[in-house]
Amino acid sequence: MKSILMVAFIAGLTVTCGALYLAWQHNPQCEYHCEGVIHWSNLLPLGLSWFAVTFAGLLVVARPLWLAVKRRQ
C-alpha cells in the first residue's frame, strides 16, 4: 500500500508541476504573475486542485486493483 501512495504522490506532483508551468507560461491577463509579483492566491489553489484530483483519482483506481492482486496471492 505504501508503494501505491508513493506512486500517487509522485504522479500528483508531476501533474501539478506541469499544470503550474503551463499556467505560468500562458498568463495573458496577469492572473498568476505580473511585473515581478507572484499572485499566490490564484496559483496555489490551482496547484492544490490538480494535485488533489490526480492523487485521489489514482488512489481510487489503484487501491481496488491492489486488493484484487493481493487476494489472488
CORLIN-V340982 format. One record per residue. N is the residue number from 1. PHI is phi in whole degrees, 0 to 359 (NA if undefined). PSI is psi as a letter, one per 30 degrees, with the letter a starting at -180 (none if undefined). OMEGA is omega in whole degrees, 0 to 359 (999 if undefined). Layout:
# CORLIN-V340982
n & phi & psi & omega
N & PHI & PSI & OMEGA
N & PHI & PSI & OMEGA
This chain:
# CORLIN-V340982
n & phi & psi & omega
1 & NA & e & 179
2 & 297 & e & 180
3 & 293 & e & 178
4 & 295 & e & 178
5 & 297 & e & 180
6 & 293 & e & 179
7 & 296 & e & 179
8 & 296 & e & 179
9 & 294 & e & 180
10 & 294 & e & 177
11 & 296 & e & 177
12 & 298 & e & 177
13 & 295 & e & 180
14 & 296 & e & 179
15 & 296 & e & 179
16 & 297 & e & 178
17 & 298 & e & 178
18 & 296 & e & 180
19 & 294 & e & 179
20 & 291 & e & 176
21 & 297 & e & 179
22 & 296 & e & 178
23 & 295 & e & 180
24 & 293 & e & 183
25 & 285 & e & 183
26 & 252 & i & 187
27 & 233 & i & 187
28 & 289 & f & 184
29 & 255 & g & 181
30 & 56 & h & 182
31 & 279 & e & 184
32 & 252 & e & 175
33 & 204 & k & 180
34 & 201 & k & 176
35 & 53 & h & 177
36 & 82 & g & 180
37 & 251 & k & 177
38 & 265 & k & 179
39 & 266 & i & 184
40 & 296 & f & 181
41 & 293 & f & 175
42 & 260 & e & 186
43 & 283 & e & 182
44 & 295 & e & 177
45 & 299 & e & 177
46 & 297 & e & 179
47 & 296 & e & 180
48 & 295 & e & 180
49 & 292 & e & 177
50 & 295 & e & 179
51 & 295 & e & 182
52 & 297 & e & 181
53 & 295 & e & 181
54 & 293 & e & 182
55 & 298 & e & 181
56 & 293 & e & 179
57 & 298 & e & 178
58 & 293 & e & 178
59 & 293 & e & 179
60 & 297 & e & 181
61 & 278 & e & 189
62 & 282 & e & 184
63 & 297 & e & 177
64 & 298 & e & 177
65 & 295 & e & 179
66 & 297 & e & 179
67 & 294 & e & 178
68 & 295 & e & 178
69 & 293 & e & 180
70 & 294 & e & 178
71 & 294 & e & 182
72 & 289 & f & 183
73 & 281 & none & 999
